[in-house]
C-alpha cells in the first residue's frame, strides 16, 4: 500500500512539473515505426522469444508482441529494438 501511495505522489509531481512519466515513474516507452520496427525503453528483460511472439517484462507487466519473422535487433540495458511484421501489441 505504501508503494502505491508513493507511485501516486510521483505521478502527481510528474504532471505538475510536466516531466516525462517514463523517467519519473520508470514506465516503459514504446515507439513504433510503421508495423516493422518497435523500440521498447525501460524494459525488465525478455521472457519469450520466437519468430512469432516476443514477450518483454516491464514495470507495468508483460508486453506481448505478435507477428511474423520477429527479430531482436538491439538489446541494451535500457532498450530493445524489435523488427519484423508486427501484427499486434498486447499489455498483460
PyMOL Python script that loads the backbone (N, CA, C, O; Angstrom):
from pymol import cmd

cmd.read_pdbstr("""\
ATOM      1  N   UNK A   1       0.828  -1.193   0.000  1.00  0.00           N
ATOM      2  CA  UNK A   1       0.000   0.000   0.000  1.00  0.00           C
ATOM      3  C   UNK A   1       0.870   1.254   0.000  1.00  0.00           C
ATOM      4  O   UNK A   1       0.546   2.242  -0.659  1.00  0.00           O
ATOM      5  N   UNK A   2       1.962   1.210   0.732  1.00  0.00           N
ATOM      6  CA  UNK A   2       2.870   2.342   0.787  1.00  0.00           C
ATOM      7  C   UNK A   2       3.480   2.623  -0.581  1.00  0.00           C
ATOM      8  O   UNK A   2       3.659   3.779  -0.965  1.00  0.00           O
ATOM      9  N   UNK A   3       3.799   1.555  -1.313  1.00  0.00           N
ATOM     10  CA  UNK A   3       4.380   1.685  -2.641  1.00  0.00           C
ATOM     11  C   UNK A   3       3.400   2.339  -3.611  1.00  0.00           C
ATOM     12  O   UNK A   3       3.793   3.149  -4.451  1.00  0.00           O
ATOM     13  N   UNK A   4       2.118   1.980  -3.489  1.00  0.00           N
ATOM     14  CA  UNK A   4       1.089   2.548  -4.358  1.00  0.00           C
ATOM     15  C   UNK A   4       0.932   4.042  -4.092  1.00  0.00           C
ATOM     16  O   UNK A   4       0.746   4.825  -5.023  1.00  0.00           O
ATOM     17  N   UNK A   5       1.005   4.431  -2.837  1.00  0.00           N
ATOM     18  CA  UNK A   5       0.892   5.842  -2.465  1.00  0.00           C
ATOM     19  C   UNK A   5       2.077   6.636  -3.020  1.00  0.00           C
ATOM     20  O   UNK A   5       1.910   7.760  -3.491  1.00  0.00           O
ATOM     21  N   UNK A   6       3.270   6.047  -2.961  1.00  0.00           N
ATOM     22  CA  UNK A   6       4.463   6.690  -3.500  1.00  0.00           C
ATOM     23  C   UNK A   6       4.331   6.885  -5.004  1.00  0.00           C
ATOM     24  O   UNK A   6       4.709   7.933  -5.527  1.00  0.00           O
ATOM     25  N   UNK A   7       3.798   5.887  -5.707  1.00  0.00           N
ATOM     26  CA  UNK A   7       3.591   5.998  -7.151  1.00  0.00           C
ATOM     27  C   UNK A   7       2.601   7.124  -7.463  1.00  0.00           C
ATOM     28  O   UNK A   7       2.789   7.862  -8.430  1.00  0.00           O
ATOM     29  N   UNK A   8       1.562   7.256  -6.661  1.00  0.00           N
ATOM     30  CA  UNK A   8       0.576   8.313  -6.858  1.00  0.00           C
ATOM     31  C   UNK A   8       1.216   9.694  -6.663  1.00  0.00           C
ATOM     32  O   UNK A   8       0.947  10.620  -7.429  1.00  0.00           O
ATOM     33  N   UNK A   9       2.052   9.823  -5.649  1.00  0.00           N
ATOM     34  CA  UNK A   9       2.749  11.088  -5.403  1.00  0.00           C
ATOM     35  C   UNK A   9       3.681  11.399  -6.576  1.00  0.00           C
ATOM     36  O   UNK A   9       3.724  12.533  -7.051  1.00  0.00           O
ATOM     37  N   UNK A  10       4.420  10.401  -7.037  1.00  0.00           N
ATOM     38  CA  UNK A  10       5.324  10.601  -8.173  1.00  0.00           C
ATOM     39  C   UNK A  10       4.547  11.015  -9.422  1.00  0.00           C
ATOM     40  O   UNK A  10       4.982  11.895 -10.164  1.00  0.00           O
ATOM     41  N   UNK A  11       3.404  10.384  -9.653  1.00  0.00           N
ATOM     42  CA  UNK A  11       2.587  10.730 -10.821  1.00  0.00           C
ATOM     43  C   UNK A  11       2.086  12.170 -10.727  1.00  0.00           C
ATOM     44  O   UNK A  11       2.080  12.891 -11.725  1.00  0.00           O
ATOM     45  N   UNK A  12       1.673  12.584  -9.552  1.00  0.00           N
ATOM     46  CA  UNK A  12       1.187  13.948  -9.348  1.00  0.00           C
ATOM     47  C   UNK A  12       2.304  14.960  -9.583  1.00  0.00           C
ATOM     48  O   UNK A  12       2.098  15.967 -10.260  1.00  0.00           O
ATOM     49  N   UNK A  13       3.479  14.699  -9.031  1.00  0.00           N
ATOM     50  CA  UNK A  13       4.629  15.593  -9.219  1.00  0.00           C
ATOM     51  C   UNK A  13       5.017  15.644 -10.691  1.00  0.00           C
ATOM     52  O   UNK A  13       5.331  16.709 -11.222  1.00  0.00           O
ATOM     53  N   UNK A  14       4.994  14.494 -11.340  1.00  0.00           N
ATOM     54  CA  UNK A  14       5.323  14.416 -12.766  1.00  0.00           C
ATOM     55  C   UNK A  14       4.384  15.286 -13.593  1.00  0.00           C
ATOM     56  O   UNK A  14       4.824  15.993 -14.500  1.00  0.00           O
ATOM     57  N   UNK A  15       3.100  15.235 -13.285  1.00  0.00           N
ATOM     58  CA  UNK A  15       2.119  16.045 -14.012  1.00  0.00           C
ATOM     59  C   UNK A  15       2.284  17.535 -13.701  1.00  0.00           C
ATOM     60  O   UNK A  15       2.176  18.371 -14.598  1.00  0.00           O
ATOM     61  N   UNK A  16       2.546  17.870 -12.428  1.00  0.00           N
ATOM     62  CA  UNK A  16       2.688  19.269 -12.029  1.00  0.00           C
ATOM     63  C   UNK A  16       3.845  19.943 -12.768  1.00  0.00           C
ATOM     64  O   UNK A  16       3.727  21.073 -13.243  1.00  0.00           O
ATOM     65  N   UNK A  17       4.958  19.227 -12.852  1.00  0.00           N
ATOM     66  CA  UNK A  17       6.148  19.806 -13.472  1.00  0.00           C
ATOM     67  C   UNK A  17       6.315  19.393 -14.929  1.00  0.00           C
ATOM     68  O   UNK A  17       7.339  19.676 -15.551  1.00  0.00           O
ATOM     69  N   UNK A  18       5.300  18.722 -15.464  1.00  0.00           N
ATOM     70  CA  UNK A  18       5.288  18.275 -16.855  1.00  0.00           C
ATOM     71  C   UNK A  18       6.544  17.471 -17.209  1.00  0.00           C
ATOM     72  O   UNK A  18       7.151  17.665 -18.262  1.00  0.00           O
ATOM     73  N   UNK A  19       6.911  16.571 -16.305  1.00  0.00           N
ATOM     74  CA  UNK A  19       8.059  15.688 -16.521  1.00  0.00           C
ATOM     75  C   UNK A  19       7.594  14.418 -17.222  1.00  0.00           C
ATOM     76  O   UNK A  19       6.469  13.974 -16.995  1.00  0.00           O
ATOM     77  N   UNK A  20       8.430  13.826 -18.065  1.00  0.00           N
ATOM     78  CA  UNK A  20       8.042  12.583 -18.748  1.00  0.00           C
ATOM     79  C   UNK A  20       7.825  11.448 -17.745  1.00  0.00           C
ATOM     80  O   UNK A  20       8.685  11.190 -16.903  1.00  0.00           O
ATOM     81  N   UNK A  21       6.695  10.781 -17.835  1.00  0.00           N
ATOM     82  CA  UNK A  21       6.373   9.702 -16.898  1.00  0.00           C
ATOM     83  C   UNK A  21       7.296   8.509 -17.051  1.00  0.00           C
ATOM     84  O   UNK A  21       7.550   7.791 -16.084  1.00  0.00           O
ATOM     85  N   UNK A  22       7.804   8.291 -18.266  1.00  0.00           N
ATOM     86  CA  UNK A  22       8.696   7.149 -18.447  1.00  0.00           C
ATOM     87  C   UNK A  22       9.981   7.311 -17.643  1.00  0.00           C
ATOM     88  O   UNK A  22      10.653   6.325 -17.340  1.00  0.00           O
ATOM     89  N   UNK A  23      10.324   8.550 -17.297  1.00  0.00           N
ATOM     90  CA  UNK A  23      11.519   8.797 -16.496  1.00  0.00           C
ATOM     91  C   UNK A  23      11.175   8.786 -15.011  1.00  0.00           C
ATOM     92  O   UNK A  23      11.807   8.067 -14.238  1.00  0.00           O
ATOM     93  N   UNK A  24      10.186   9.569 -14.605  1.00  0.00           N
ATOM     94  CA  UNK A  24       9.872   9.698 -13.184  1.00  0.00           C
ATOM     95  C   UNK A  24       9.239   8.434 -12.602  1.00  0.00           C
ATOM     96  O   UNK A  24       9.498   8.095 -11.447  1.00  0.00           O
ATOM     97  N   UNK A  25       8.424   7.740 -13.374  1.00  0.00           N
ATOM     98  CA  UNK A  25       7.745   6.538 -12.878  1.00  0.00           C
ATOM     99  C   UNK A  25       8.392   5.256 -13.391  1.00  0.00           C
ATOM    100  O   UNK A  25       7.925   4.158 -13.087  1.00  0.00           O
ATOM    101  N   UNK A  26       9.470   5.391 -14.171  1.00  0.00           N
ATOM    102  CA  UNK A  26      10.181   4.253 -14.743  1.00  0.00           C
ATOM    103  C   UNK A  26       9.246   3.352 -15.555  1.00  0.00           C
ATOM    104  O   UNK A  26       9.361   2.127 -15.514  1.00  0.00           O
ATOM    105  N   UNK A  27       8.334   3.962 -16.283  1.00  0.00           N
ATOM    106  CA  UNK A  27       7.385   3.227 -17.113  1.00  0.00           C
ATOM    107  C   UNK A  27       8.007   2.954 -18.480  1.00  0.00           C
ATOM    108  O   UNK A  27       8.878   3.700 -18.928  1.00  0.00           O
ATOM    109  N   UNK A  28       7.564   1.890 -19.141  1.00  0.00           N
ATOM    110  CA  UNK A  28       8.105   1.625 -20.480  1.00  0.00           C
ATOM    111  C   UNK A  28       7.616   2.671 -21.482  1.00  0.00           C
ATOM    112  O   UNK A  28       6.499   3.178 -21.388  1.00  0.00           O
ATOM    113  N   UNK A  29       8.475   2.970 -22.424  1.00  0.00           N
ATOM    114  CA  UNK A  29       8.121   3.865 -23.515  1.00  0.00           C
ATOM    115  C   UNK A  29       8.271   3.063 -24.795  1.00  0.00           C
ATOM    116  O   UNK A  29       9.307   2.441 -25.029  1.00  0.00           O
ATOM    117  N   UNK A  30       7.227   3.078 -25.628  1.00  0.00           N
ATOM    118  CA  UNK A  30       7.224   2.290 -26.850  1.00  0.00           C
ATOM    119  C   UNK A  30       7.104   3.228 -28.045  1.00  0.00           C
ATOM    120  O   UNK A  30       6.200   4.061 -28.106  1.00  0.00           O
ATOM    121  N   UNK A  31       8.020   3.084 -28.988  1.00  0.00           N
ATOM    122  CA  UNK A  31       7.984   3.841 -30.240  1.00  0.00           C
ATOM    123  C   UNK A  31       7.819   2.851 -31.381  1.00  0.00           C
ATOM    124  O   UNK A  31       8.571   1.883 -31.491  1.00  0.00           O
ATOM    125  N   UNK A  32       6.824   3.102 -32.230  1.00  0.00           N
ATOM    126  CA  UNK A  32       6.594   2.265 -33.405  1.00  0.00           C
ATOM    127  C   UNK A  32       6.944   3.033 -34.666  1.00  0.00           C
ATOM    128  O   UNK A  32       6.628   4.215 -34.801  1.00  0.00           O
ATOM    129  N   UNK A  33       7.598   2.344 -35.584  1.00  0.00           N
ATOM    130  CA  UNK A  33       7.843   2.890 -36.909  1.00  0.00           C
ATOM    131  C   UNK A  33       7.084   1.986 -37.866  1.00  0.00           C
ATOM    132  O   UNK A  33       7.538   0.894 -38.209  1.00  0.00           O
ATOM    133  N   UNK A  34       5.909   2.467 -38.292  1.00  0.00           N
ATOM    134  CA  UNK A  34       5.032   1.624 -39.113  1.00  0.00           C
ATOM    135  C   UNK A  34       4.686   0.364 -38.348  1.00  0.00           C
ATOM    136  O   UNK A  34       4.438   0.405 -37.143  1.00  0.00           O
ATOM    137  N   UNK A  35       4.671  -0.759 -39.055  1.00  0.00           N
ATOM    138  CA  UNK A  35       4.463  -2.038 -38.372  1.00  0.00           C
ATOM    139  C   UNK A  35       5.708  -2.915 -38.530  1.00  0.00           C
ATOM    140  O   UNK A  35       5.633  -4.141 -38.451  1.00  0.00           O
ATOM    141  N   UNK A  36       6.873  -2.254 -38.759  1.00  0.00           N
ATOM    142  CA  UNK A  36       8.102  -3.001 -39.000  1.00  0.00           C
ATOM    143  C   UNK A  36       9.131  -2.902 -37.878  1.00  0.00           C
ATOM    144  O   UNK A  36       9.963  -3.797 -37.726  1.00  0.00           O
ATOM    145  N   UNK A  37       9.086  -1.832 -37.095  1.00  0.00           N
ATOM    146  CA  UNK A  37      10.058  -1.658 -36.022  1.00  0.00           C
ATOM    147  C   UNK A  37       9.373  -1.157 -34.760  1.00  0.00           C
ATOM    148  O   UNK A  37       8.425  -0.374 -34.807  1.00  0.00           O
ATOM    149  N   UNK A  38       9.885  -1.635 -33.629  1.00  0.00           N
ATOM    150  CA  UNK A  38       9.347  -1.234 -32.336  1.00  0.00           C
ATOM    151  C   UNK A  38      10.504  -1.092 -31.357  1.00  0.00           C
ATOM    152  O   UNK A  38      11.306  -2.010 -31.190  1.00  0.00           O
ATOM    153  N   UNK A  39      10.582   0.069 -30.713  1.00  0.00           N
ATOM    154  CA  UNK A  39      11.605   0.313 -29.701  1.00  0.00           C
ATOM    155  C   UNK A  39      10.918   0.343 -28.340  1.00  0.00           C
ATOM    156  O   UNK A  39       9.988   1.120 -28.125  1.00  0.00           O
ATOM    157  N   UNK A  40      11.381  -0.506 -27.423  1.00  0.00           N
ATOM    158  CA  UNK A  40      10.845  -0.555 -26.060  1.00  0.00           C
ATOM    159  C   UNK A  40      11.945  -0.059 -25.127  1.00  0.00           C
ATOM    160  O   UNK A  40      13.002  -0.680 -25.014  1.00  0.00           O
ATOM    161  N   UNK A  41      11.689   1.064 -24.461  1.00  0.00           N
ATOM    162  CA  UNK A  41      12.631   1.617 -23.495  1.00  0.00           C
ATOM    163  C   UNK A  41      12.161   1.280 -22.091  1.00  0.00           C
ATOM    164  O   UNK A  41      10.966   1.086 -21.870  1.00  0.00           O
ATOM    165  N   UNK A  42      13.077   1.210 -21.147  1.00  0.00           N
ATOM    166  CA  UNK A  42      12.801   0.887 -19.736  1.00  0.00           C
ATOM    167  C   UNK A  42      12.214  -0.517 -19.574  1.00  0.00           C
ATOM    168  O   UNK A  42      11.249  -0.701 -18.832  1.00  0.00           O
ATOM    169  N   UNK A  43      12.779  -1.486 -20.249  1.00  0.00           N
ATOM    170  CA  UNK A  43      12.311  -2.872 -20.122  1.00  0.00           C
ATOM    171  C   UNK A  43      12.962  -3.546 -18.924  1.00  0.00           C
ATOM    172  O   UNK A  43      13.885  -3.006 -18.314  1.00  0.00           O
ATOM    173  N   UNK A  44      12.468  -4.732 -18.597  1.00  0.00           N
ATOM    174  CA  UNK A  44      12.999  -5.526 -17.488  1.00  0.00           C
ATOM    175  C   UNK A  44      13.459  -6.907 -17.955  1.00  0.00           C
ATOM    176  O   UNK A  44      13.644  -7.809 -17.138  1.00  0.00           O
ATOM    177  N   UNK A  45      13.643  -7.073 -19.261  1.00  0.00           N
ATOM    178  CA  UNK A  45      14.157  -8.340 -19.774  1.00  0.00           C
ATOM    179  C   UNK A  45      13.199  -9.029 -20.724  1.00  0.00           C
ATOM    180  O   UNK A  45      12.021  -8.681 -20.815  1.00  0.00           O
ATOM    181  N   UNK A  46      13.737 -10.020 -21.432  1.00  0.00           N
ATOM    182  CA  UNK A  46      12.972 -10.812 -22.391  1.00  0.00           C
ATOM    183  C   UNK A  46      12.443 -12.057 -21.686  1.00  0.00           C
ATOM    184  O   UNK A  46      13.200 -12.758 -21.015  1.00  0.00           O
ATOM    185  N   UNK A  47      11.166 -12.331 -21.830  1.00  0.00           N
ATOM    186  CA  UNK A  47      10.544 -13.512 -21.234  1.00  0.00           C
ATOM    187  C   UNK A  47      10.431 -14.638 -22.254  1.00  0.00           C
ATOM    188  O   UNK A  47      10.673 -15.801 -21.931  1.00  0.00           O
ATOM    189  N   UNK A  48      10.064 -14.292 -23.484  1.00  0.00           N
ATOM    190  CA  UNK A  48       9.879 -15.280 -24.551  1.00  0.00           C
ATOM    191  C   UNK A  48      10.330 -14.666 -25.866  1.00  0.00           C
ATOM    192  O   UNK A  48      10.098 -13.488 -26.135  1.00  0.00           O
ATOM    193  N   UNK A  49      10.982 -15.495 -26.682  1.00  0.00           N
ATOM    194  CA  UNK A  49      11.465 -15.002 -27.975  1.00  0.00           C
ATOM    195  C   UNK A  49      11.344 -16.107 -29.016  1.00  0.00           C
ATOM    196  O   UNK A  49      12.114 -17.068 -29.013  1.00  0.00           O
ATOM    197  N   UNK A  50      10.363 -15.957 -29.911  1.00  0.00           N
ATOM    198  CA  UNK A  50      10.189 -16.854 -31.048  1.00  0.00           C
ATOM    199  C   UNK A  50       9.969 -15.976 -32.277  1.00  0.00           C
ATOM    200  O   UNK A  50       9.760 -14.772 -32.128  1.00  0.00           O
ATOM    201  N   UNK A  51      10.008 -16.539 -33.490  1.00  0.00           N
ATOM    202  CA  UNK A  51       9.765 -15.723 -34.680  1.00  0.00           C
ATOM    203  C   UNK A  51       8.356 -15.124 -34.755  1.00  0.00           C
ATOM    204  O   UNK A  51       8.118 -14.205 -35.538  1.00  0.00           O
ATOM    205  N   UNK A  52       7.412 -15.645 -33.936  1.00  0.00           N
ATOM    206  CA  UNK A  52       6.041 -15.130 -33.994  1.00  0.00           C
ATOM    207  C   UNK A  52       5.594 -14.402 -32.725  1.00  0.00           C
ATOM    208  O   UNK A  52       4.613 -13.659 -32.762  1.00  0.00           O
ATOM    209  N   UNK A  53       6.291 -14.599 -31.603  1.00  0.00           N
ATOM    210  CA  UNK A  53       5.918 -13.945 -30.336  1.00  0.00           C
ATOM    211  C   UNK A  53       7.176 -13.509 -29.597  1.00  0.00           C
ATOM    212  O   UNK A  53       8.135 -14.269 -29.461  1.00  0.00           O
ATOM    213  N   UNK A  54       7.148 -12.275 -29.127  1.00  0.00           N
ATOM    214  CA  UNK A  54       8.184 -11.784 -28.219  1.00  0.00           C
ATOM    215  C   UNK A  54       7.471 -11.188 -27.012  1.00  0.00           C
ATOM    216  O   UNK A  54       6.618 -10.311 -27.148  1.00  0.00           O
ATOM    217  N   UNK A  55       7.836 -11.680 -25.820  1.00  0.00           N
ATOM    218  CA  UNK A  55       7.264 -11.126 -24.591  1.00  0.00           C
ATOM    219  C   UNK A  55       8.376 -10.436 -23.810  1.00  0.00           C
ATOM    220  O   UNK A  55       9.440 -11.003 -23.562  1.00  0.00           O
ATOM    221  N   UNK A  56       8.090  -9.193 -23.431  1.00  0.00           N
ATOM    222  CA  UNK A  56       9.058  -8.346 -22.737  1.00  0.00           C
ATOM    223  C   UNK A  56       8.489  -7.993 -21.369  1.00  0.00           C
ATOM    224  O   UNK A  56       7.332  -7.586 -21.260  1.00  0.00           O
ATOM    225  N   UNK A  57       9.289  -8.147 -20.340  1.00  0.00           N
ATOM    226  CA  UNK A  57       8.873  -7.774 -18.996  1.00  0.00           C
ATOM    227  C   UNK A  57       9.075  -6.274 -18.808  1.00  0.00           C
ATOM    228  O   UNK A  57      10.036  -5.702 -19.321  1.00  0.00           O
ATOM    229  N   UNK A  58       8.153  -5.634 -18.063  1.00  0.00           N
ATOM    230  CA  UNK A  58       8.268  -4.204 -17.780  1.00  0.00           C
ATOM    231  C   UNK A  58       7.693  -3.922 -16.398  1.00  0.00           C
ATOM    232  O   UNK A  58       7.166  -4.821 -15.742  1.00  0.00           O
ATOM    233  N   UNK A  59       7.795  -2.682 -15.962  1.00  0.00           N
ATOM    234  CA  UNK A  59       7.276  -2.305 -14.644  1.00  0.00           C
ATOM    235  C   UNK A  59       5.750  -2.342 -14.585  1.00  0.00           C
ATOM    236  O   UNK A  59       5.179  -2.401 -13.496  1.00  0.00           O
ATOM    237  N   UNK A  60       5.080  -2.308 -15.745  1.00  0.00           N
ATOM    238  CA  UNK A  60       3.615  -2.339 -15.756  1.00  0.00           C
ATOM    239  C   UNK A  60       3.075  -3.718 -16.127  1.00  0.00           C
ATOM    240  O   UNK A  60       1.865  -3.883 -16.283  1.00  0.00           O
ATOM    241  N   UNK A  61       3.946  -4.698 -16.269  1.00  0.00           N
ATOM    242  CA  UNK A  61       3.538  -6.050 -16.634  1.00  0.00           C
ATOM    243  C   UNK A  61       4.227  -6.491 -17.910  1.00  0.00           C
ATOM    244  O   UNK A  61       5.236  -5.918 -18.320  1.00  0.00           O
ATOM    245  N   UNK A  62       3.666  -7.522 -18.534  1.00  0.00           N
ATOM    246  CA  UNK A  62       4.257  -8.056 -19.758  1.00  0.00           C
ATOM    247  C   UNK A  62       3.744  -7.318 -20.987  1.00  0.00           C
ATOM    248  O   UNK A  62       2.585  -6.906 -21.049  1.00  0.00           O
ATOM    249  N   UNK A  63       4.625  -7.162 -21.952  1.00  0.00           N
ATOM    250  CA  UNK A  63       4.265  -6.599 -23.253  1.00  0.00           C
ATOM    251  C   UNK A  63       4.460  -7.727 -24.255  1.00  0.00           C
ATOM    252  O   UNK A  63       5.581  -8.195 -24.454  1.00  0.00           O
ATOM    253  N   UNK A  64       3.365  -8.169 -24.894  1.00  0.00           N
ATOM    254  CA  UNK A  64       3.446  -9.261 -25.857  1.00  0.00           C
ATOM    255  C   UNK A  64       3.311  -8.708 -27.271  1.00  0.00           C
ATOM    256  O   UNK A  64       2.328  -8.047 -27.606  1.00  0.00           O
ATOM    257  N   UNK A  65       4.313  -8.991 -28.086  1.00  0.00           N
ATOM    258  CA  UNK A  65       4.328  -8.557 -29.483  1.00  0.00           C
ATOM    259  C   UNK A  65       4.140  -9.808 -30.334  1.00  0.00           C
ATOM    260  O   UNK A  65       4.898 -10.771 -30.211  1.00  0.00           O
ATOM    261  N   UNK A  66       3.128  -9.789 -31.194  1.00  0.00           N
ATOM    262  CA  UNK A  66       2.875 -10.917 -32.086  1.00  0.00           C
ATOM    263  C   UNK A  66       3.050 -10.463 -33.517  1.00  0.00           C
ATOM    264  O   UNK A  66       2.727  -9.327 -33.863  1.00  0.00           O
ATOM    265  N   UNK A  67       3.564 -11.357 -34.354  1.00  0.00           N
ATOM    266  CA  UNK A  67       3.765 -11.031 -35.747  1.00  0.00           C
ATOM    267  C   UNK A  67       4.445 -12.170 -36.484  1.00  0.00           C
ATOM    268  O   UNK A  67       4.343 -13.332 -36.092  1.00  0.00           O
ATOM    269  N   UNK A  68       5.129 -11.826 -37.539  1.00  0.00           N
ATOM    270  CA  UNK A  68       5.844 -12.809 -38.348  1.00  0.00           C
ATOM    271  C   UNK A  68       7.282 -12.349 -38.541  1.00  0.00           C
ATOM    272  O   UNK A  68       7.556 -11.161 -38.709  1.00  0.00           O
ATOM    273  N   UNK A  69       8.188 -13.311 -38.512  1.00  0.00           N
ATOM    274  CA  UNK A  69       9.619 -13.045 -38.700  1.00  0.00           C
ATOM    275  C   UNK A  69      10.132 -11.963 -37.757  1.00  0.00           C
ATOM    276  O   UNK A  69      10.861 -11.062 -38.169  1.00  0.00           O
ATOM    277  N   UNK A  70       9.744 -12.062 -36.485  1.00  0.00           N
ATOM    278  CA  UNK A  70      10.179 -11.086 -35.486  1.00  0.00           C
ATOM    279  C   UNK A  70      11.628 -11.367 -35.080  1.00  0.00           C
ATOM    280  O   UNK A  70      12.025 -12.519 -34.901  1.00  0.00           O
ATOM    281  N   UNK A  71      12.403 -10.298 -34.939  1.00  0.00           N
ATOM    282  CA  UNK A  71      13.805 -10.401 -34.553  1.00  0.00           C
ATOM    283  C   UNK A  71      14.121  -9.334 -33.522  1.00  0.00           C
ATOM    284  O   UNK A  71      13.550  -8.243 -33.544  1.00  0.00           O
ATOM    285  N   UNK A  72      15.033  -9.656 -32.623  1.00  0.00           N
ATOM    286  CA  UNK A  72      15.562  -8.660 -31.698  1.00  0.00           C
ATOM    287  C   UNK A  72      16.809  -8.072 -32.346  1.00  0.00           C
ATOM    288  O   UNK A  72      17.819  -8.762 -32.488  1.00  0.00           O
ATOM    289  N   UNK A  73      16.748  -6.826 -32.733  1.00  0.00           N
ATOM    290  CA  UNK A  73      17.868  -6.172 -33.423  1.00  0.00           C
ATOM    291  C   UNK A  73      18.896  -5.635 -32.445  1.00  0.00           C
ATOM    292  O   UNK A  73      20.095  -5.862 -32.613  1.00  0.00           O
ATOM    293  N   UNK A  74      18.446  -4.938 -31.442  1.00  0.00           N
ATOM    294  CA  UNK A  74      19.338  -4.374 -30.416  1.00  0.00           C
ATOM    295  C   UNK A  74      18.782  -4.734 -29.052  1.00  0.00           C
ATOM    296  O   UNK A  74      17.586  -4.590 -28.798  1.00  0.00           O
ATOM    297  N   UNK A  75      19.652  -5.198 -28.186  1.00  0.00           N
ATOM    298  CA  UNK A  75      19.265  -5.441 -26.798  1.00  0.00           C
ATOM    299  C   UNK A  75      20.288  -4.721 -25.937  1.00  0.00           C
ATOM    300  O   UNK A  75      21.469  -5.070 -25.934  1.00  0.00           O
ATOM    301  N   UNK A  76      19.830  -3.721 -25.213  1.00  0.00           N
ATOM    302  CA  UNK A  76      20.693  -2.977 -24.306  1.00  0.00           C
ATOM    303  C   UNK A  76      20.046  -2.994 -22.925  1.00  0.00           C
ATOM    304  O   UNK A  76      18.929  -3.483 -22.755  1.00  0.00           O
ATOM    305  N   UNK A  77      20.744  -2.469 -21.970  1.00  0.00           N
ATOM    306  CA  UNK A  77      20.229  -2.448 -20.601  1.00  0.00           C
ATOM    307  C   UNK A  77      18.923  -1.677 -20.497  1.00  0.00           C
ATOM    308  O   UNK A  77      18.047  -2.041 -19.711  1.00  0.00           O
ATOM    309  N   UNK A  78      18.785  -0.624 -21.278  1.00  0.00           N
ATOM    310  CA  UNK A  78      17.610   0.243 -21.190  1.00  0.00           C
ATOM    311  C   UNK A  78      16.589   0.053 -22.304  1.00  0.00           C
ATOM    312  O   UNK A  78      15.416   0.372 -22.110  1.00  0.00           O
ATOM    313  N   UNK A  79      17.001  -0.463 -23.476  1.00  0.00           N
ATOM    314  CA  UNK A  79      16.038  -0.559 -24.572  1.00  0.00           C
ATOM    315  C   UNK A  79      16.257  -1.785 -25.449  1.00  0.00           C
ATOM    316  O   UNK A  79      17.331  -2.387 -25.472  1.00  0.00           O
ATOM    317  N   UNK A  80      15.194  -2.129 -26.169  1.00  0.00           N
ATOM    318  CA  UNK A  80      15.173  -3.278 -27.081  1.00  0.00           C
ATOM    319  C   UNK A  80      14.556  -2.820 -28.398  1.00  0.00           C
ATOM    320  O   UNK A  80      13.541  -2.123 -28.400  1.00  0.00           O
ATOM    321  N   UNK A  81      15.162  -3.208 -29.514  1.00  0.00           N
ATOM    322  CA  UNK A  81      14.608  -2.925 -30.833  1.00  0.00           C
ATOM    323  C   UNK A  81      14.098  -4.240 -31.421  1.00  0.00           C
ATOM    324  O   UNK A  81      14.852  -5.203 -31.568  1.00  0.00           O
ATOM    325  N   UNK A  82      12.809  -4.265 -31.754  1.00  0.00           N
ATOM    326  CA  UNK A  82      12.177  -5.434 -32.364  1.00  0.00           C
ATOM    327  C   UNK A  82      11.846  -5.077 -33.808  1.00  0.00           C
ATOM    328  O   UNK A  82      11.307  -4.005 -34.084  1.00  0.00           O
ATOM    329  N   UNK A  83      12.172  -5.983 -34.724  1.00  0.00           N
ATOM    330  CA  UNK A  83      11.825  -5.741 -36.121  1.00  0.00           C
ATOM    331  C   UNK A  83      11.113  -6.964 -36.675  1.00  0.00           C
ATOM    332  O   UNK A  83      11.216  -8.059 -36.122  1.00  0.00           O
ATOM    333  N   UNK A  84      10.396  -6.771 -37.760  1.00  0.00           N
ATOM    334  CA  UNK A  84       9.621  -7.829 -38.395  1.00  0.00           C
ATOM    335  C   UNK A  84       8.249  -7.300 -38.756  1.00  0.00           C
ATOM    336  O   UNK A  84       8.003  -6.094 -38.717  1.00  0.00           O
ATOM    337  N   UNK A  85       7.364  -8.204 -39.107  1.00  0.00           N
ATOM    338  CA  UNK A  85       5.991  -7.837 -39.462  1.00  0.00           C
ATOM    339  C   UNK A  85       5.139  -7.883 -38.192  1.00  0.00           C
ATOM    340  O   UNK A  85       4.617  -8.939 -37.837  1.00  0.00           O
ATOM    341  N   UNK A  86       4.999  -6.754 -37.513  1.00  0.00           N
ATOM    342  CA  UNK A  86       4.293  -6.683 -36.239  1.00  0.00           C
ATOM    343  C   UNK A  86       2.788  -6.638 -36.499  1.00  0.00           C
ATOM    344  O   UNK A  86       2.291  -5.752 -37.195  1.00  0.00           O
ATOM    345  N   UNK A  87       2.074  -7.608 -35.927  1.00  0.00           N
ATOM    346  CA  UNK A  87       0.614  -7.707 -36.119  1.00  0.00           C
ATOM    347  C   UNK A  87      -0.156  -7.129 -34.927  1.00  0.00           C
ATOM    348  O   UNK A  87      -1.185  -6.478 -35.107  1.00  0.00           O
ATOM    349  N   UNK A  88       0.350  -7.370 -33.699  1.00  0.00           N
ATOM    350  CA  UNK A  88      -0.362  -6.863 -32.531  1.00  0.00           C
ATOM    351  C   UNK A  88       0.591  -6.652 -31.358  1.00  0.00           C
ATOM    352  O   UNK A  88       1.642  -7.284 -31.259  1.00  0.00           O
ATOM    353  N   UNK A  89       0.186  -5.738 -30.470  1.00  0.00           N
ATOM    354  CA  UNK A  89       0.917  -5.462 -29.231  1.00  0.00           C
ATOM    355  C   UNK A  89      -0.117  -5.528 -28.124  1.00  0.00           C
ATOM    356  O   UNK A  89      -1.167  -4.889 -28.193  1.00  0.00           O
ATOM    357  N   UNK A  90       0.196  -6.313 -27.103  1.00  0.00           N
ATOM    358  CA  UNK A  90      -0.759  -6.508 -26.007  1.00  0.00           C
ATOM    359  C   UNK A  90      -0.062  -6.304 -24.670  1.00  0.00           C
ATOM    360  O   UNK A  90       1.074  -6.736 -24.475  1.00  0.00           O
ATOM    361  N   UNK A  91      -0.760  -5.640 -23.749  1.00  0.00           N
ATOM    362  CA  UNK A  91      -0.254  -5.434 -22.398  1.00  0.00           C
ATOM    363  C   UNK A  91      -0.962  -6.414 -21.476  1.00  0.00           C
ATOM    364  O   UNK A  91      -2.189  -6.406 -21.375  1.00  0.00           O
ATOM    365  N   UNK A  92      -0.191  -7.253 -20.808  1.00  0.00           N
ATOM    366  CA  UNK A  92      -0.767  -8.302 -19.969  1.00  0.00           C
ATOM    367  C   UNK A  92      -0.478  -7.988 -18.501  1.00  0.00           C
ATOM    368  O   UNK A  92      -0.876  -8.747 -17.618  1.00  0.00           O
TER     369      UNK A  92
END
""", "prot")
cmd.dss("prot")
cmd.show_as("cartoon", "prot")
cmd.util.cbc("prot")
cmd.orient("prot")
